[in-house]
């Protein structure tokens, strides 16, 4: 039995040694083929990479206010009356007085104009506020020397928010 065990061990060892020696040729031994680089004739091709494109975005619309413009209050029409238009032959002047009915204003200007045949003269004064109306007085119009006939008298009033005028006549000479 010792002999058969020894033979089995010796035979098993011999097989293992032969297998190991036989395989050494397969693992890089002198007869082992080695990989060698091969020349490639293929041309490398570029694979296009997708480029992200910008998608135009429209910002949300916001209402814009119109450009601001200075606001001017509307001008209201007022009633003007001539109270007196009198010719003074000693000075060749016409004195005019009037009123703005229903308006109390101390910031307006009264303008009187006398005109005839393409000639005109003008005088201005500040309106004078009273408790119920505005008066126009101290309007003296110096007519050209030797003036005669009918002259048209215009009396106008204007302030920042009101305007009005009236016409009448005066006999000169």
Steps between C-alpha positions, in 0.01 A plus 500: 500500500785729560622439159178573326469821698850601407434422135190703506680795661794468259278462200280788615808717553636413159175596334498827687861576405434419134191708495689790651791466255262463210321811590809709533522502126153643487577784737760702326766240442733506199253340265209708617354731241476859620258763386652746262340827401340499161480801276149617445401659172162617616447875522360615828163666457373777716174440668310826516417607848168680518549867582227655707332784314365804673126517486390862491282579790257783507488668836152530638348821380450759762276793436689821465361830601484764232760769532390752748411835362447809701135540565345834437163553654228568246412864446141579595311768315376793713257783434654849471294821499598858408367728773631825351683612185526880480695735275671803660553764223742702717754213510385308189470184716239234555458368856367143529364320806342156520443189705533122479164366614501226767880463523718615788861512376790722596745329266347592164574774250251736339577621148310780322548568130352784291513450123380680186601468134814289564619717792496366857618594846518270804522536876530236776439488873477235771155369581377599847309234695187597685273275709293385201686601182821638352520862389701643210577871545774755438503418130576821310545487122680797335351542153694654210460880473199611299316168541125510429223256431402167651775295664462133595589428862604142594535409867662166581586321823733200544660310787646147517161327482252758366459724199232710342443815297232740385477773234327834496532841333572859598438821304807722472502869397 
